[in-house]
């Protein structure tokens, strides 16, 4: 829904402001679950806010500010993706360690109690 709203607003901005990288970065962050990872969620929110500011600067013919804010949006979106993936990898790593421990426990010889 956010992307649709931005797309509508983009129709009103200067044609020279290229927002594709930022919007696709935001979309990618949403798709990898950035909203569910606290640090990634923060950077996703920043990316969205910075994109909105870039559009406003562009509307006000503040080209350099718009480009700077757009670059910040792209970087925050990329960081949100990276943080989400890192979180997923940590969870998968912990699960793998737990499986190995369980396998070791299941395969360890049972001590024989001599009577």
C-alpha positions as CSV (number, residue, x, y, z in Angstrom):
1,X,0.0,0.0,0.0
2,X,2.9,2.4,0.9
3,X,4.4,1.7,-2.5
4,X,1.2,2.5,-4.3
5,X,0.9,5.8,-2.4
6,X,4.5,6.7,-3.3
7,X,3.9,5.8,-6.9
8,X,1.0,8.2,-7.1
9,X,3.0,11.0,-5.5
10,X,5.9,10.3,-7.8
11,X,3.8,11.3,-10.8
12,X,3.8,14.8,-9.4
13,X,7.5,15.1,-8.8
14,X,10.3,16.3,-11.1
15,X,11.0,13.7,-13.8
16,X,14.8,13.9,-13.0
17,X,14.4,12.5,-9.5
18,X,15.0,8.7,-9.9
19,X,13.3,6.9,-7.0
20,X,13.4,3.4,-8.4
21,X,16.3,2.2,-6.4
22,X,14.9,3.5,-3.2
23,X,11.4,2.1,-3.7
24,X,12.7,-1.3,-4.8
25,X,15.0,-1.3,-1.8
26,X,12.0,-0.6,0.5
27,X,10.0,-3.3,-1.2
28,X,12.9,-5.8,-0.8
29,X,13.2,-5.0,2.9
30,X,9.5,-5.5,3.4
31,X,9.6,-8.8,1.5
32,X,12.5,-10.2,3.6
33,X,10.6,-9.4,6.8
34,X,12.4,-6.2,8.0
35,X,9.3,-5.1,9.9
36,X,9.7,-8.1,12.2
37,X,13.3,-7.4,13.2
38,X,13.7,-4.4,15.5
39,X,16.9,-2.9,14.0
40,X,15.8,-3.6,10.5
41,X,12.4,-2.2,11.2
42,X,13.9,1.1,12.3
43,X,15.9,1.4,9.1
44,X,12.9,0.5,7.0
45,X,10.9,3.3,8.6
46,X,13.8,5.7,8.1
47,X,14.0,4.7,4.4
48,X,10.3,5.4,3.9
49,X,10.5,8.8,5.7
50,X,13.6,9.8,3.8
51,X,11.9,8.9,0.5
52,X,8.9,11.1,1.4
53,X,11.3,13.9,2.3
54,X,13.1,13.5,-1.0
55,X,9.9,13.8,-2.9
56,X,8.9,17.0,-0.9
57,X,12.4,18.5,-1.6
58,X,11.9,17.7,-5.3
59,X,8.5,19.4,-5.3
60,X,10.1,22.5,-3.8
61,X,12.9,22.5,-6.4
62,X,15.5,21.7,-3.8
63,X,17.4,19.2,-6.0
64,X,20.5,18.7,-4.0
65,X,18.5,18.0,-0.8
66,X,16.2,15.7,-2.7
67,X,19.1,13.7,-4.1
68,X,20.9,13.5,-0.7
69,X,17.7,12.3,1.0
70,X,17.0,9.8,-1.7
71,X,20.5,8.4,-1.3
72,X,20.0,8.1,2.5
73,X,16.7,6.3,1.8
74,X,18.4,3.8,-0.5
75,X,21.1,3.1,2.0
76,X,18.7,2.6,4.9
77,X,16.6,0.3,2.8
78,X,19.7,-1.8,1.9
79,X,20.7,-1.9,5.6
80,X,17.2,-3.0,6.6
81,X,17.6,-5.9,4.1
82,X,21.0,-6.8,5.4
83,X,19.9,-6.7,9.1
84,X,16.8,-8.9,8.3
85,X,19.0,-11.5,6.5
86,X,21.5,-11.5,9.4
87,X,18.7,-12.1,11.9
88,X,17.4,-15.0,9.7
89,X,20.9,-16.5,9.5
90,X,21.3,-16.3,13.3
91,X,18.0,-18.0,13.9
92,X,18.9,-20.7,11.4
93,X,22.4,-21.1,12.9
94,X,20.9,-21.6,16.4
95,X,18.5,-24.2,15.1
96,X,21.3,-26.1,13.4
97,X,23.4,-26.1,16.6
98,X,20.3,-27.3,18.6
99,X,19.8,-30.2,16.0
100,X,23.5,-31.2,16.3
101,X,23.3,-31.2,20.1
102,X,20.1,-33.4,19.9
103,X,21.8,-35.8,17.4
104,X,24.8,-36.1,19.7
105,X,22.6,-36.7,22.7
106,X,20.5,-39.3,20.8
107,X,23.6,-41.1,19.5
108,X,25.6,-41.1,22.7
109,X,26.1,-44.6,24.1
110,X,24.0,-45.4,27.1
111,X,26.1,-46.2,30.1
112,X,25.7,-49.8,31.3
113,X,25.0,-50.1,35.0
114,X,26.7,-53.3,36.2
115,X,24.7,-55.0,38.9
